[in-house]
Amino acid sequence: MENQTDVKQAIRNWWAEYPMTYGYEHGFATYTKEDGTVVELEIGTREFFEFADKTFYNWNQSKHNEKGYFGRIFDYDKYVGKPVLEVGCGMGCMAMNWANHRARITAVDLNPVAVSAAKKRFEIFNLDGDIREADGEELPFEDNTFDYVYSWGVLHHSPNTKKSIAELYRVMKRGARAGIMLYHRRSLMYRFFTEYVDGFVNMESKFLSPLELASRYGDGDRREGNPHTWPVT
């Protein structure tokens, strides 16, 4: 088994090279405009954030309501003025929504490129928030710190997902709540595309372990996959 420190460093390096841009190709800021023209944007600019956010919001339309983006799953009104933590903030889209709803948002990510971009986002949109580089398996916060903690599509990339989730609960106050979204190993998408098409039809399972198969055909599949993706059951 690979050393966990080496795996984590590989994860950090890969996501720094191919950050979550929601572009046409993973890690690149290429988008198609409504008139069909293709634009290549610079990561960290206002135009980049607007294109990336629009794509991300469109992917999750069922979760929005009159209260705002992701208003069906996040009770923004309940946490006005209260400390909220996001683990794995990426480029800061979700953290921005919490800041716009006047939560005291803290956002962390293992990827320094994402942290830099998220900080730039908050500067461009004149938002308040504490954004820092940190390891979700070893959060730099005291016990009982936050009223709400969440992580969206991130912790299945951790070599120790169980430890990362335990860390979320450690920093929660008594009576606080948590929201965790993870890829689902028994979903139709995973069972059909990853296990059946890639694993069985294309016979990749003869050469790759289940973990390697999930990682190879998860985020960044056009770039030979990423170092670690293990959806949960």
mmCIF file of the C-alpha atoms, coordinates in Angstrom:
data_MODEL
# 
_entry.id   MODEL 
# 
loop_
_atom_site.group_PDB 
_atom_site.id 
_atom_site.type_symbol 
_atom_site.label_atom_id 
_atom_site.label_alt_id 
_atom_site.label_comp_id 
_atom_site.label_asym_id 
_atom_site.label_entity_id 
_atom_site.label_seq_id 
_atom_site.pdbx_PDB_ins_code 
_atom_site.Cartn_x 
_atom_site.Cartn_y 
_atom_site.Cartn_z 
_atom_site.occupancy 
_atom_site.B_iso_or_equiv 
_atom_site.pdbx_formal_charge 
_atom_site.auth_seq_id 
_atom_site.auth_comp_id 
_atom_site.auth_asym_id 
_atom_site.auth_atom_id 
_atom_site.pdbx_PDB_model_num 
ATOM 1   C CA . MET A 1 1   ? 0.000   0.000  0.000   1.00 0.00 ? 1   MET A CA 1 
ATOM 2   C CA . GLU A 1 2   ? 1.254   3.454  -0.850  1.00 0.00 ? 2   GLU A CA 1 
ATOM 3   C CA . ASN A 1 3   ? 2.274   5.745  1.961   1.00 0.00 ? 3   ASN A CA 1 
ATOM 4   C CA . GLN A 1 4   ? -0.736  7.899  2.885   1.00 0.00 ? 4   GLN A CA 1 
ATOM 5   C CA . THR A 1 5   ? 1.420   11.035 2.915   1.00 0.00 ? 5   THR A CA 1 
ATOM 6   C CA . ASP A 1 6   ? 2.533   10.322 -0.652  1.00 0.00 ? 6   ASP A CA 1 
ATOM 7   C CA . VAL A 1 7   ? -1.062  9.706  -1.753  1.00 0.00 ? 7   VAL A CA 1 
ATOM 8   C CA . LYS A 1 8   ? -2.214  12.943 -0.189  1.00 0.00 ? 8   LYS A CA 1 
ATOM 9   C CA . GLN A 1 9   ? 0.607   14.870 -1.856  1.00 0.00 ? 9   GLN A CA 1 
ATOM 10  C CA . ALA A 1 10  ? -0.333  13.336 -5.197  1.00 0.00 ? 10  ALA A CA 1 
ATOM 11  C CA . ILE A 1 11  ? -3.967  14.383 -4.633  1.00 0.00 ? 11  ILE A CA 1 
ATOM 12  C CA . ARG A 1 12  ? -2.892  17.924 -3.729  1.00 0.00 ? 12  ARG A CA 1 
ATOM 13  C CA . ASN A 1 13  ? -0.636  18.202 -6.775  1.00 0.00 ? 13  ASN A CA 1 
ATOM 14  C CA . TRP A 1 14  ? -3.196  16.791 -9.213  1.00 0.00 ? 14  TRP A CA 1 
ATOM 15  C CA . TRP A 1 15  ? -5.973  19.126 -8.118  1.00 0.00 ? 15  TRP A CA 1 
ATOM 16  C CA . ALA A 1 16  ? -3.566  22.072 -8.223  1.00 0.00 ? 16  ALA A CA 1 
ATOM 17  C CA . GLU A 1 17  ? -2.786  21.199 -11.845 1.00 0.00 ? 17  GLU A CA 1 
ATOM 18  C CA . TYR A 1 18  ? -6.405  20.425 -12.757 1.00 0.00 ? 18  TYR A CA 1 
ATOM 19  C CA . PRO A 1 19  ? -8.646  22.525 -10.476 1.00 0.00 ? 19  PRO A CA 1 
ATOM 20  C CA . MET A 1 20  ? -12.433 22.279 -10.533 1.00 0.00 ? 20  MET A CA 1 
ATOM 21  C CA . THR A 1 21  ? -13.274 24.884 -13.178 1.00 0.00 ? 21  THR A CA 1 
ATOM 22  C CA . TYR A 1 22  ? -16.521 23.325 -14.488 1.00 0.00 ? 22  TYR A CA 1 
ATOM 23  C CA . GLY A 1 23  ? -15.106 23.987 -17.950 1.00 0.00 ? 23  GLY A CA 1 
ATOM 24  C CA . TYR A 1 24  ? -15.579 21.951 -21.106 1.00 0.00 ? 24  TYR A CA 1 
ATOM 25  C CA . GLU A 1 25  ? -12.599 19.894 -20.027 1.00 0.00 ? 25  GLU A CA 1 
ATOM 26  C CA . HIS A 1 26  ? -11.761 19.277 -16.381 1.00 0.00 ? 26  HIS A CA 1 
ATOM 27  C CA . GLY A 1 27  ? -9.124  21.685 -15.073 1.00 0.00 ? 27  GLY A CA 1 
ATOM 28  C CA . PHE A 1 28  ? -9.348  24.132 -17.967 1.00 0.00 ? 28  PHE A CA 1 
ATOM 29  C CA . ALA A 1 29  ? -11.302 27.383 -18.216 1.00 0.00 ? 29  ALA A CA 1 
ATOM 30  C CA . THR A 1 30  ? -12.871 26.780 -21.623 1.00 0.00 ? 30  THR A CA 1 
ATOM 31  C CA . TYR A 1 31  ? -16.593 27.506 -21.966 1.00 0.00 ? 31  TYR A CA 1 
ATOM 32  C CA . THR A 1 32  ? -19.220 27.704 -24.676 1.00 0.00 ? 32  THR A CA 1 
ATOM 33  C CA . LYS A 1 33  ? -21.249 30.909 -24.802 1.00 0.00 ? 33  LYS A CA 1 
ATOM 34  C CA . GLU A 1 34  ? -24.969 30.981 -25.601 1.00 0.00 ? 34  GLU A CA 1 
ATOM 35  C CA . ASP A 1 35  ? -24.233 31.965 -29.212 1.00 0.00 ? 35  ASP A CA 1 
ATOM 36  C CA . GLY A 1 36  ? -22.066 28.866 -29.609 1.00 0.00 ? 36  GLY A CA 1 
ATOM 37  C CA . THR A 1 37  ? -18.692 30.576 -29.544 1.00 0.00 ? 37  THR A CA 1 
ATOM 38  C CA . VAL A 1 38  ? -15.972 29.106 -27.357 1.00 0.00 ? 38  VAL A CA 1 
ATOM 39  C CA . VAL A 1 39  ? -14.023 31.271 -24.916 1.00 0.00 ? 39  VAL A CA 1 
ATOM 40  C CA . GLU A 1 40  ? -10.795 30.527 -23.027 1.00 0.00 ? 40  GLU A CA 1 
ATOM 41  C CA . LEU A 1 41  ? -10.672 32.497 -19.781 1.00 0.00 ? 41  LEU A CA 1 
ATOM 42  C CA . GLU A 1 42  ? -8.050  33.250 -17.188 1.00 0.00 ? 42  GLU A CA 1 
ATOM 43  C CA . ILE A 1 43  ? -8.691  31.536 -13.861 1.00 0.00 ? 43  ILE A CA 1 
ATOM 44  C CA . GLY A 1 44  ? -9.309  34.095 -11.151 1.00 0.00 ? 44  GLY A CA 1 
ATOM 45  C CA . THR A 1 45  ? -10.976 36.770 -13.251 1.00 0.00 ? 45  THR A CA 1 
ATOM 46  C CA . ARG A 1 46  ? -14.540 37.981 -12.754 1.00 0.00 ? 46  ARG A CA 1 
ATOM 47  C CA . GLU A 1 47  ? -15.561 36.584 -16.145 1.00 0.00 ? 47  GLU A CA 1 
ATOM 48  C CA . PHE A 1 48  ? -14.115 33.178 -15.224 1.00 0.00 ? 48  PHE A CA 1 
ATOM 49  C CA . PHE A 1 49  ? -16.060 33.050 -11.967 1.00 0.00 ? 49  PHE A CA 1 
ATOM 50  C CA . GLU A 1 50  ? -19.271 34.058 -13.726 1.00 0.00 ? 50  GLU A CA 1 
ATOM 51  C CA . PHE A 1 51  ? -18.929 31.334 -16.373 1.00 0.00 ? 51  PHE A CA 1 
ATOM 52  C CA . ALA A 1 52  ? -17.861 28.646 -13.885 1.00 0.00 ? 52  ALA A CA 1 
ATOM 53  C CA . ASP A 1 53  ? -20.692 29.522 -11.492 1.00 0.00 ? 53  ASP A CA 1 
ATOM 54  C CA . LYS A 1 54  ? -23.312 29.515 -14.228 1.00 0.00 ? 54  LYS A CA 1 
ATOM 55  C CA . THR A 1 55  ? -22.249 26.007 -15.255 1.00 0.00 ? 55  THR A CA 1 
ATOM 56  C CA . PHE A 1 56  ? -22.225 24.736 -11.673 1.00 0.00 ? 56  PHE A CA 1 
ATOM 57  C CA . TYR A 1 57  ? -25.631 26.258 -10.936 1.00 0.00 ? 57  TYR A CA 1 
ATOM 58  C CA . ASN A 1 58  ? -27.108 24.744 -14.101 1.00 0.00 ? 58  ASN A CA 1 
ATOM 59  C CA . TRP A 1 59  ? -25.919 21.299 -13.007 1.00 0.00 ? 59  TRP A CA 1 
ATOM 60  C CA . ASN A 1 60  ? -27.830 21.703 -9.751  1.00 0.00 ? 60  ASN A CA 1 
ATOM 61  C CA . GLN A 1 61  ? -31.026 23.528 -10.727 1.00 0.00 ? 61  GLN A CA 1 
ATOM 62  C CA . SER A 1 62  ? -33.252 21.309 -8.582  1.00 0.00 ? 62  SER A CA 1 
ATOM 63  C CA . LYS A 1 63  ? -31.479 22.516 -5.435  1.00 0.00 ? 63  LYS A CA 1 
ATOM 64  C CA . HIS A 1 64  ? -32.213 26.235 -5.893  1.00 0.00 ? 64  HIS A CA 1 
ATOM 65  C CA . ASN A 1 65  ? -35.274 28.164 -4.734  1.00 0.00 ? 65  ASN A CA 1 
ATOM 66  C CA . GLU A 1 66  ? -36.482 31.683 -4.057  1.00 0.00 ? 66  GLU A CA 1 
ATOM 67  C CA . LYS A 1 67  ? -33.972 32.015 -1.213  1.00 0.00 ? 67  LYS A CA 1 
ATOM 68  C CA . GLY A 1 68  ? -31.070 31.594 -3.599  1.00 0.00 ? 68  GLY A CA 1 
ATOM 69  C CA . TYR A 1 69  ? -28.712 29.067 -5.088  1.00 0.00 ? 69  TYR A CA 1 
ATOM 70  C CA . PHE A 1 70  ? -28.824 25.800 -3.123  1.00 0.00 ? 70  PHE A CA 1 
ATOM 71  C CA . GLY A 1 71  ? -31.563 27.329 -0.993  1.00 0.00 ? 71  GLY A CA 1 
ATOM 72  C CA . ARG A 1 72  ? -33.402 23.992 -0.912  1.00 0.00 ? 72  ARG A CA 1 
ATOM 73  C CA . ILE A 1 73  ? -30.578 22.305 0.980   1.00 0.00 ? 73  ILE A CA 1 
ATOM 74  C CA . PHE A 1 74  ? -28.987 25.175 2.914   1.00 0.00 ? 74  PHE A CA 1 
ATOM 75  C CA . ASP A 1 75  ? -31.008 27.100 5.517   1.00 0.00 ? 75  ASP A CA 1 
ATOM 76  C CA . TYR A 1 76  ? -29.171 30.386 5.006   1.00 0.00 ? 76  TYR A CA 1 
ATOM 77  C CA . ASP A 1 77  ? -31.509 32.399 7.247   1.00 0.00 ? 77  ASP A CA 1 
ATOM 78  C CA . LYS A 1 78  ? -30.782 30.180 10.236  1.00 0.00 ? 78  LYS A CA 1 
ATOM 79  C CA . TYR A 1 79  ? -27.044 30.906 10.113  1.00 0.00 ? 79  TYR A CA 1 
ATOM 80  C CA . VAL A 1 80  ? -26.928 34.663 9.616   1.00 0.00 ? 80  VAL A CA 1 
ATOM 81  C CA . GLY A 1 81  ? -24.015 35.940 11.687  1.00 0.00 ? 81  GLY A CA 1 
ATOM 82  C CA . LYS A 1 82  ? -23.019 32.420 12.736  1.00 0.00 ? 82  LYS A CA 1 
ATOM 83  C CA . PRO A 1 83  ? -19.798 30.506 11.980  1.00 0.00 ? 83  PRO A CA 1 
ATOM 84  C CA . VAL A 1 84  ? -20.084 28.130 9.027   1.00 0.00 ? 84  VAL A CA 1 
ATOM 85  C CA . LEU A 1 85  ? -17.305 25.889 7.666   1.00 0.00 ? 85  LEU A CA 1 
ATOM 86  C CA . GLU A 1 86  ? -16.843 24.465 4.172   1.00 0.00 ? 86  GLU A CA 1 
ATOM 87  C CA . VAL A 1 87  ? -14.249 21.726 3.699   1.00 0.00 ? 87  VAL A CA 1 
ATOM 88  C CA . GLY A 1 88  ? -13.064 21.495 0.100   1.00 0.00 ? 88  GLY A CA 1 
ATOM 89  C CA . CYS A 1 89  ? -14.167 24.909 -1.142  1.00 0.00 ? 89  CYS A CA 1 
ATOM 90  C CA . GLY A 1 90  ? -12.641 24.727 -4.616  1.00 0.00 ? 90  GLY A CA 1 
ATOM 91  C CA . MET A 1 91  ? -12.944 28.081 -6.351  1.00 0.00 ? 91  MET A CA 1 
ATOM 92  C CA . GLY A 1 92  ? -15.276 29.383 -3.650  1.00 0.00 ? 92  GLY A CA 1 
ATOM 93  C CA . CYS A 1 93  ? -18.689 29.352 -5.336  1.00 0.00 ? 93  CYS A CA 1 
ATOM 94  C CA . MET A 1 94  ? -20.631 27.856 -2.425  1.00 0.00 ? 94  MET A CA 1 
ATOM 95  C CA . ALA A 1 95  ? -18.673 29.867 0.134   1.00 0.00 ? 95  ALA A CA 1 
ATOM 96  C CA . MET A 1 96  ? -19.627 33.020 -1.770  1.00 0.00 ? 96  MET A CA 1 
ATOM 97  C CA . ASN A 1 97  ? -23.312 32.182 -1.393  1.00 0.00 ? 97  ASN A CA 1 
ATOM 98  C CA . TRP A 1 98  ? -22.915 31.813 2.366   1.00 0.00 ? 98  TRP A CA 1 
ATOM 99  C CA . ALA A 1 99  ? -21.078 35.148 2.513   1.00 0.00 ? 99  ALA A CA 1 
ATOM 100 C CA . ASN A 1 100 ? -23.841 36.794 0.492   1.00 0.00 ? 100 ASN A CA 1 
ATOM 101 C CA . HIS A 1 101 ? -26.327 35.464 3.054   1.00 0.00 ? 101 HIS A CA 1 
ATOM 102 C CA . ARG A 1 102 ? -24.251 37.035 5.863   1.00 0.00 ? 102 ARG A CA 1 
ATOM 103 C CA . ALA A 1 103 ? -22.873 33.889 7.484   1.00 0.00 ? 103 ALA A CA 1 
ATOM 104 C CA . ARG A 1 104 ? -19.400 34.030 9.009   1.00 0.00 ? 104 ARG A CA 1 
ATOM 105 C CA . ILE A 1 105 ? -17.951 31.684 6.432   1.00 0.00 ? 105 ILE A CA 1 
ATOM 106 C CA . THR A 1 106 ? -14.666 29.834 6.779   1.00 0.00 ? 106 THR A CA 1 
ATOM 107 C CA . ALA A 1 107 ? -13.571 27.808 3.747   1.00 0.00 ? 107 ALA A CA 1 
ATOM 108 C CA . VAL A 1 108 ? -10.615 25.455 3.429   1.00 0.00 ? 108 VAL A CA 1 
ATOM 109 C CA . ASP A 1 109 ? -9.069  23.380 0.659   1.00 0.00 ? 109 ASP A CA 1 
ATOM 110 C CA . LEU A 1 110 ? -6.005  21.174 0.284   1.00 0.00 ? 110 LEU A CA 1 
ATOM 111 C CA . ASN A 1 111 ? -5.341  22.669 -3.155  1.00 0.00 ? 111 ASN A CA 1 
ATOM 112 C CA . PRO A 1 112 ? -3.337  25.955 -3.041  1.00 0.00 ? 112 PRO A CA 1 
ATOM 113 C CA . VAL A 1 113 ? -4.528  26.988 -6.516  1.00 0.00 ? 113 VAL A CA 1 
ATOM 114 C CA . ALA A 1 114 ? -8.157  26.724 -5.393  1.00 0.00 ? 114 ALA A CA 1 
ATOM 115 C CA . VAL A 1 115 ? -7.449  28.660 -2.197  1.00 0.00 ? 115 VAL A CA 1 
ATOM 116 C CA . SER A 1 116 ? -5.746  31.443 -4.162  1.00 0.00 ? 116 SER A CA 1 
ATOM 117 C CA . ALA A 1 117 ? -8.657  31.632 -6.609  1.00 0.00 ? 117 ALA A CA 1 
ATOM 118 C CA . ALA A 1 118 ? -11.269 31.605 -3.838  1.00 0.00 ? 118 ALA A CA 1 
ATOM 119 C CA . LYS A 1 119 ? -9.477  34.462 -2.088  1.00 0.00 ? 119 LYS A CA 1 
ATOM 120 C CA . LYS A 1 120 ? -9.410  36.363 -5.369  1.00 0.00 ? 120 LYS A CA 1 
ATOM 121 C CA . ARG A 1 121 ? -13.136 35.746 -5.790  1.00 0.00 ? 121 ARG A CA 1 
ATOM 122 C CA . PHE A 1 122 ? -13.869 37.245 -2.395  1.00 0.00 ? 122 PHE A CA 1 
ATOM 123 C CA . GLU A 1 123 ? -11.764 40.288 -3.260  1.00 0.00 ? 123 GLU A CA 1 
ATOM 124 C CA . ILE A 1 124 ? -13.464 40.802 -6.635  1.00 0.00 ? 124 ILE A CA 1 
ATOM 125 C CA . PHE A 1 125 ? -16.972 40.495 -5.200  1.00 0.00 ? 125 PHE A CA 1 
ATOM 126 C CA . ASN A 1 126 ? -16.102 42.405 -2.013  1.00 0.00 ? 126 ASN A CA 1 
ATOM 127 C CA . LEU A 1 127 ? -17.028 39.593 0.371   1.00 0.00 ? 127 LEU A CA 1 
ATOM 128 C CA . ASP A 1 128 ? -15.899 38.746 3.888   1.00 0.00 ? 128 ASP A CA 1 
ATOM 129 C CA . GLY A 1 129 ? -14.604 35.286 4.699   1.00 0.00 ? 129 GLY A CA 1 
ATOM 130 C CA . ASP A 1 130 ? -11.717 33.296 6.117   1.00 0.00 ? 130 ASP A CA 1 
ATOM 131 C CA . ILE A 1 131 ? -10.235 31.203 3.299   1.00 0.00 ? 131 ILE A CA 1 
ATOM 132 C CA . ARG A 1 132 ? -7.171  29.083 3.946   1.00 0.00 ? 132 ARG A CA 1 
ATOM 133 C CA . GLU A 1 133 ? -5.242  26.041 2.842   1.00 0.00 ? 133 GLU A CA 1 
ATOM 134 C CA . ALA A 1 134 ? -5.878  23.112 5.161   1.00 0.00 ? 134 ALA A CA 1 
ATOM 135 C CA . ASP A 1 135 ? -6.114  19.324 5.237   1.00 0.00 ? 135 ASP A CA 1 
ATOM 136 C CA . GLY A 1 136 ? -9.625  18.015 5.830   1.00 0.00 ? 136 GLY A CA 1 
ATOM 137 C CA . GLU A 1 137 ? -8.201  15.117 7.817   1.00 0.00 ? 137 GLU A CA 1 
ATOM 138 C CA . GLU A 1 138 ? -6.512  17.529 10.243  1.00 0.00 ? 138 GLU A CA 1 
ATOM 139 C CA . LEU A 1 139 ? -8.562  20.715 10.471  1.00 0.00 ? 139 LEU A CA 1 
ATOM 140 C CA . PRO A 1 140 ? -6.794  23.649 12.163  1.00 0.00 ? 140 PRO A CA 1 
ATOM 141 C CA . PHE A 1 141 ? -9.755  24.556 14.378  1.00 0.00 ? 141 PHE A CA 1 
ATOM 142 C CA . GLU A 1 142 ? -10.711 24.004 17.994  1.00 0.00 ? 142 GLU A CA 1 
ATOM 143 C CA . ASP A 1 143 ? -13.452 21.578 19.003  1.00 0.00 ? 143 ASP A CA 1 
ATOM 144 C CA . ASN A 1 144 ? -17.000 22.980 19.060  1.00 0.00 ? 144 ASN A CA 1 
ATOM 145 C CA . THR A 1 145 ? -16.309 25.934 16.757  1.00 0.00 ? 145 THR A CA 1 
ATOM 146 C CA . PHE A 1 146 ? -18.967 25.971 14.021  1.00 0.00 ? 146 PHE A CA 1 
ATOM 147 C CA . ASP A 1 147 ? -22.767 26.054 13.918  1.00 0.00 ? 147 ASP A CA 1 
ATOM 148 C CA . TYR A 1 148 ? -22.871 24.419 10.486  1.00 0.00 ? 148 TYR A CA 1 
ATOM 149 C CA . VAL A 1 149 ? -20.250 22.407 8.579   1.00 0.00 ? 149 VAL A CA 1 
ATOM 150 C CA . TYR A 1 150 ? -20.495 20.986 5.085   1.00 0.00 ? 150 TYR A CA 1 
ATOM 151 C CA . SER A 1 151 ? -18.512 19.446 2.253   1.00 0.00 ? 151 SER A CA 1 
ATOM 152 C CA . TRP A 1 152 ? -19.735 19.118 -1.327  1.00 0.00 ? 152 TRP A CA 1 
ATOM 153 C CA . GLY A 1 153 ? -18.326 16.353 -3.516  1.00 0.00 ? 153 GLY A CA 1 
ATOM 154 C CA . VAL A 1 154 ? -14.877 16.309 -1.906  1.00 0.00 ? 154 VAL A CA 1 
ATOM 155 C CA . LEU A 1 155 ? -14.269 13.805 0.879   1.00 0.00 ? 155 LEU A CA 1 
ATOM 156 C CA . HIS A 1 156 ? -14.359 10.740 -1.366  1.00 0.00 ? 156 HIS A CA 1 
ATOM 157 C CA . HIS A 1 157 ? -11.059 12.114 -2.706  1.00 0.00 ? 157 HIS A CA 1 
ATOM 158 C CA . SER A 1 158 ? -9.524  11.811 0.761   1.00 0.00 ? 158 SER A CA 1 
ATOM 159 C CA . PRO A 1 159 ? -7.372  8.732  1.506   1.00 0.00 ? 159 PRO A CA 1 
ATOM 160 C CA . ASN A 1 160 ? -9.212  8.538  4.832   1.00 0.00 ? 160 ASN A CA 1 
ATOM 161 C CA . THR A 1 161 ? -12.787 9.689  4.289   1.00 0.00 ? 161 THR A CA 1 
ATOM 162 C CA . LYS A 1 162 ? -13.853 8.402  7.701   1.00 0.00 ? 162 LYS A CA 1 
ATOM 163 C CA . LYS A 1 163 ? -11.239 10.573 9.428   1.00 0.00 ? 163 LYS A CA 1 
ATOM 164 C CA . SER A 1 164 ? -12.275 13.623 7.404   1.00 0.00 ? 164 SER A CA 1 
ATOM 165 C CA . ILE A 1 165 ? -15.900 13.177 8.414   1.00 0.00 ? 165 ILE A CA 1 
ATOM 166 C CA . ALA A 1 166 ? -14.840 12.696 12.049  1.00 0.00 ? 166 ALA A CA 1 
ATOM 167 C CA . GLU A 1 167 ? -12.984 16.007 11.823  1.00 0.00 ? 167 GLU A CA 1 
ATOM 168 C CA . LEU A 1 168 ? -16.117 17.753 10.633  1.00 0.00 ? 168 LEU A CA 1 
ATOM 169 C CA . TYR A 1 169 ? -18.001 16.449 13.644  1.00 0.00 ? 169 TYR A CA 1 
ATOM 170 C CA . ARG A 1 170 ? -15.152 17.397 15.987  1.00 0.00 ? 170 ARG A CA 1 
ATOM 171 C CA . VAL A 1 171 ? -15.313 21.080 15.062  1.00 0.00 ? 171 VAL A CA 1 
ATOM 172 C CA . MET A 1 172 ? -19.120 21.247 15.269  1.00 0.00 ? 172 MET A CA 1 
ATOM 173 C CA . LYS A 1 173 ? -20.778 22.855 18.265  1.00 0.00 ? 173 LYS A CA 1 
ATOM 174 C CA . ARG A 1 174 ? -23.246 20.844 20.301  1.00 0.00 ? 174 ARG A CA 1 
ATOM 175 C CA . GLY A 1 175 ? -26.541 20.976 18.417  1.00 0.00 ? 175 GLY A CA 1 
ATOM 176 C CA . ALA A 1 176 ? -24.854 22.030 15.164  1.00 0.00 ? 176 ALA A CA 1 
ATOM 177 C CA . ARG A 1 177 ? -25.634 20.398 11.830  1.00 0.00 ? 177 ARG A CA 1 
ATOM 178 C CA . ALA A 1 178 ? -23.591 18.928 9.009   1.00 0.00 ? 178 ALA A CA 1 
ATOM 179 C CA . GLY A 1 179 ? -24.151 18.442 5.286   1.00 0.00 ? 179 GLY A CA 1 
ATOM 180 C CA . ILE A 1 180 ? -21.948 16.040 3.346   1.00 0.00 ? 180 ILE A CA 1 
ATOM 181 C CA . MET A 1 181 ? -22.297 15.154 -0.348  1.00 0.00 ? 181 MET A CA 1 
ATOM 182 C CA . LEU A 1 182 ? -20.272 12.180 -1.590  1.00 0.00 ? 182 LEU A CA 1 
ATOM 183 C CA . TYR A 1 183 ? -20.217 10.224 -4.819  1.00 0.00 ? 183 TYR A CA 1 
ATOM 184 C CA . HIS A 1 184 ? -22.395 7.111  -4.582  1.00 0.00 ? 184 HIS A CA 1 
ATOM 185 C CA . ARG A 1 185 ? -20.830 3.754  -5.502  1.00 0.00 ? 185 ARG A CA 1 
ATOM 186 C CA . ARG A 1 186 ? -24.212 2.146  -6.075  1.00 0.00 ? 186 ARG A CA 1 
ATOM 187 C CA . SER A 1 187 ? -25.632 4.921  -8.236  1.00 0.00 ? 187 SER A CA 1 
ATOM 188 C CA . LEU A 1 188 ? -26.896 4.115  -11.726 1.00 0.00 ? 188 LEU A CA 1 
ATOM 189 C CA . MET A 1 189 ? -24.198 6.334  -13.208 1.00 0.00 ? 189 MET A CA 1 
ATOM 190 C CA . TYR A 1 190 ? -21.379 4.555  -11.372 1.00 0.00 ? 190 TYR A CA 1 
ATOM 191 C CA . ARG A 1 191 ? -22.766 1.062  -11.879 1.00 0.00 ? 191 ARG A CA 1 
ATOM 192 C CA . PHE A 1 192 ? -23.342 1.596  -15.615 1.00 0.00 ? 192 PHE A CA 1 
ATOM 193 C CA . PHE A 1 193 ? -20.552 3.849  -16.839 1.00 0.00 ? 193 PHE A CA 1 
ATOM 194 C CA . THR A 1 194 ? -17.724 2.945  -14.455 1.00 0.00 ? 194 THR A CA 1 
ATOM 195 C CA . GLU A 1 195 ? -18.343 -0.679 -13.518 1.00 0.00 ? 195 GLU A CA 1 
ATOM 196 C CA . TYR A 1 196 ? -20.135 -1.923 -16.621 1.00 0.00 ? 196 TYR A CA 1 
ATOM 197 C CA . VAL A 1 197 ? -18.892 0.143  -19.585 1.00 0.00 ? 197 VAL A CA 1 
ATOM 198 C CA . ASP A 1 198 ? -15.350 0.914  -18.436 1.00 0.00 ? 198 ASP A CA 1 
ATOM 199 C CA . GLY A 1 199 ? -14.819 -2.020 -16.108 1.00 0.00 ? 199 GLY A CA 1 
ATOM 200 C CA . PHE A 1 200 ? -16.596 -4.884 -17.912 1.00 0.00 ? 200 PHE A CA 1 
ATOM 201 C CA . VAL A 1 201 ? -17.111 -3.948 -21.569 1.00 0.00 ? 201 VAL A CA 1 
ATOM 202 C CA . ASN A 1 202 ? -13.744 -2.244 -21.933 1.00 0.00 ? 202 ASN A CA 1 
ATOM 203 C CA . MET A 1 203 ? -12.192 -4.840 -19.578 1.00 0.00 ? 203 MET A CA 1 
ATOM 204 C CA . GLU A 1 204 ? -10.435 -2.212 -17.465 1.00 0.00 ? 204 GLU A CA 1 
ATOM 205 C CA . SER A 1 205 ? -11.305 -4.173 -14.312 1.00 0.00 ? 205 SER A CA 1 
ATOM 206 C CA . LYS A 1 206 ? -8.804  -6.826 -15.439 1.00 0.00 ? 206 LYS A CA 1 
ATOM 207 C CA . PHE A 1 207 ? -6.017  -4.295 -15.016 1.00 0.00 ? 207 PHE A CA 1 
ATOM 208 C CA . LEU A 1 208 ? -7.335  -1.902 -12.361 1.00 0.00 ? 208 LEU A CA 1 
ATOM 209 C CA . SER A 1 209 ? -8.477  -2.466 -8.773  1.00 0.00 ? 209 SER A CA 1 
ATOM 210 C CA . PRO A 1 210 ? -11.934 -1.112 -7.827  1.00 0.00 ? 210 PRO A CA 1 
ATOM 211 C CA . LEU A 1 211 ? -10.273 1.971  -6.301  1.00 0.00 ? 211 LEU A CA 1 
ATOM 212 C CA . GLU A 1 212 ? -8.089  2.500  -9.372  1.00 0.00 ? 212 GLU A CA 1 
ATOM 213 C CA . LEU A 1 213 ? -11.097 2.066  -11.671 1.00 0.00 ? 213 LEU A CA 1 
ATOM 214 C CA . ALA A 1 214 ? -13.140 4.629  -9.738  1.00 0.00 ? 214 ALA A CA 1 
ATOM 215 C CA . SER A 1 215 ? -10.236 7.076  -9.748  1.00 0.00 ? 215 SER A CA 1 
ATOM 216 C CA . ARG A 1 216 ? -9.359  6.574  -13.410 1.00 0.00 ? 216 ARG A CA 1 
ATOM 217 C CA . TYR A 1 217 ? -12.923 7.162  -14.598 1.00 0.00 ? 217 TYR A CA 1 
ATOM 218 C CA . GLY A 1 218 ? -13.919 9.820  -12.058 1.00 0.00 ? 218 GLY A CA 1 
ATOM 219 C CA . ASP A 1 219 ? -12.959 13.487 -12.239 1.00 0.00 ? 219 ASP A CA 1 
ATOM 220 C CA . GLY A 1 220 ? -10.463 14.200 -14.994 1.00 0.00 ? 220 GLY A CA 1 
ATOM 221 C CA . ASP A 1 221 ? -11.055 11.014 -16.958 1.00 0.00 ? 221 ASP A CA 1 
ATOM 222 C CA . ARG A 1 222 ? -9.771  12.711 -20.111 1.00 0.00 ? 222 ARG A CA 1 
ATOM 223 C CA . ARG A 1 223 ? -6.498  13.247 -18.259 1.00 0.00 ? 223 ARG A CA 1 
ATOM 224 C CA . GLU A 1 224 ? -6.204  9.626  -17.128 1.00 0.00 ? 224 GLU A CA 1 
ATOM 225 C CA . GLY A 1 225 ? -8.245  10.273 -14.008 1.00 0.00 ? 225 GLY A CA 1 
ATOM 226 C CA . ASN A 1 226 ? -7.159  11.528 -10.607 1.00 0.00 ? 226 ASN A CA 1 
ATOM 227 C CA . PRO A 1 227 ? -5.079  9.953  -7.822  1.00 0.00 ? 227 PRO A CA 1 
ATOM 228 C CA . HIS A 1 228 ? -7.926  8.995  -5.495  1.00 0.00 ? 228 HIS A CA 1 
ATOM 229 C CA . THR A 1 229 ? -11.690 8.754  -5.871  1.00 0.00 ? 229 THR A CA 1 
ATOM 230 C CA . TRP A 1 230 ? -13.563 6.172  -3.819  1.00 0.00 ? 230 TRP A CA 1 
ATOM 231 C CA . PRO A 1 231 ? -17.353 6.660  -3.847  1.00 0.00 ? 231 PRO A CA 1 
ATOM 232 C CA . VAL A 1 232 ? -19.197 5.467  -0.759  1.00 0.00 ? 232 VAL A CA 1 
ATOM 233 C CA . THR A 1 233 ? -21.811 2.715  -0.413  1.00 0.00 ? 233 THR A CA 1 
# 
